[in-house]
Amino acid sequence: MLFRKKVPRSCSYCACGTRVSDEQILCTKYGIVSVYYDCRKFVYDPCKRVPPKAKALDFSKYDKEDFTL
C-alpha cells in the first residue's frame, strides 16, 4: 500500500490532517472529522501510514536440538 498508485482515501493518512485521538482527525480544511472521513482535498502522506503489526512467531514446535549446530 505504501507505493500503490491508488490509495484508499482516509483522513488518517492525509497530509492535511493531524490525529487528535483514536477516532478523530484535526483537518486544516474541515476542522475535526472522523478517521474514516475523506474529501476532495486528500493528499496521501506515506509517513502517517501505520503498518500492521507482525504476527508473533510460534517456536513451540521446535526442540532445543533444532537450534544447535
C-alpha positions in Angstrom: 0.0 0.0 0.0 2.9 2.3 0.6 3.8 2.7 -3.1 0.4 1.9 -4.8 -0.9 4.4 -7.4 -4.4 4.3 -5.9 -4.5 4.6 -2.2 -7.9 4.3 -0.4 -8.8 7.8 0.8 -8.8 8.3 4.6 -8.0 11.3 6.7 -5.9 9.0 9.0 -3.1 9.3 6.5 -3.8 12.6 4.8 -1.2 15.4 4.7 -3.8 17.9 5.8 -4.8 16.0 8.9 -3.3 15.6 12.4 -4.5 12.8 14.7 -6.2 14.1 17.8 -7.5 10.8 19.2 -8.1 7.2 18.0 -11.3 8.3 16.3 -10.7 12.0 15.4 -8.5 13.9 13.0 -7.9 17.7 13.0 -8.1 18.7 9.4 -6.7 22.0 8.2 -9.6 22.3 5.7 -12.6 21.0 7.6 -11.8 21.0 11.3 -12.4 17.9 13.5 -13.5 14.9 11.4 -13.7 11.1 11.7 -10.7 8.9 10.9 -12.7 7.4 8.1 -13.8 10.7 6.5 -12.4 11.6 3.1 -12.7 14.7 1.0 -11.5 16.1 -2.3 -8.5 17.8 -0.6 -7.0 14.3 0.2 -3.2 14.2 -0.2 -1.5 10.9 0.7 1.3 11.2 3.2 3.2 7.8 3.4 4.9 8.8 6.7 1.5 8.8 8.5 0.7 5.3 7.5 0.9 2.8 10.4 1.7 -0.7 9.1 0.0 -3.7 10.7 1.9 -5.5 13.5 3.8 -8.6 12.6 2.5 -11.9 13.8 4.2 -13.5 16.8 6.3 -16.5 15.8 5.5 -19.8 17.3 8.7 -21.7 18.4 6.9 -24.3 20.5 7.0 -26.8 17.7 10.9 -26.8 17.7 13.1 -28.7 20.0 16.4 -27.4 21.5 18.3 -29.6 19.1 16.9 -27.6 16.2 18.9 -24.6 17.3 22.3 -26.3 17.7 25.0 -26.7 15.1 
